[in-house]
Structures are given as structure tokens and as C-alpha cells.
Amino acid sequence: MGWDTLLTIVAVVVCGVIYLLPSYIAFNRHKENRWLILVINVFLGGSFIGWLVALYMATRTAAVRGIKSA
């Protein structure tokens, strides 16, 4: 196994981690729609826009639902 092979393996692993980063963030933050984010990330993440949408969904804060007082 030469250096070229090792470098290729490292590059593939790094790219895979970056590719799945939105899903990792969503599952780590226990988002309600984490499975939807995973599906968007896996199937549309190949396009940069799909990856950005998944990243946005994973990092946005949840809307605070206030209780209306009388």
C-alpha cells in the first residue's frame, strides 16, 4: 500500500465527513426533523444547493412557541 492509496483513503473519508456534516449536526442536536435532513443530505447533498439546504435546516434554531396569557 503506497502513499497514493493512503492519501486517497484519507481524502475519501474527509469528503464523506464533510458531505454528511448536516446530518451529524441534526442528530447531535436532536432535531425533530433529523430524518428529513438526512434524506435531503443523502439524496440532494450532491448538489451544493441541496447540501446548503440540509445545513441550514440542521443549524437553524427552533421557533419559540409562547403561551398566550389572558
Secondary structure as the mmCIF struct_conf table of DSSP 4:
data_model
#
loop_
_struct_conf.conf_type_id
_struct_conf.id
_struct_conf.beg_label_comp_id
_struct_conf.beg_label_asym_id
_struct_conf.beg_label_seq_id
_struct_conf.end_label_comp_id
_struct_conf.end_label_asym_id
_struct_conf.end_label_seq_id
HELX_RH_AL_P HELX_RH_AL_P1 TRP A 3 TYR A 19
TURN_TY1_P TURN_TY1_P1 LEU A 20 LEU A 20
HELX_RH_AL_P HELX_RH_AL_P2 LEU A 21 ASN A 28
TURN_TY1_P TURN_TY1_P2 ARG A 29 HIS A 30
TURN_TY1_P TURN_TY1_P3 GLU A 32 ASN A 33
HELX_RH_AL_P HELX_RH_AL_P3 ARG A 34 LEU A 44
TURN_TY1_P TURN_TY1_P4 GLY A 45 GLY A 46
BEND BEND1 SER A 47 SER A 47
HELX_RH_AL_P HELX_RH_AL_P4 PHE A 48 THR A 59
BEND BEND2 ARG A 60 ARG A 60
HELX_LH_PP_P HELX_LH_PP_P1 THR A 61 VAL A 64
HELX_LH_PP_P HELX_LH_PP_P2 GLY A 66 SER A 69
#
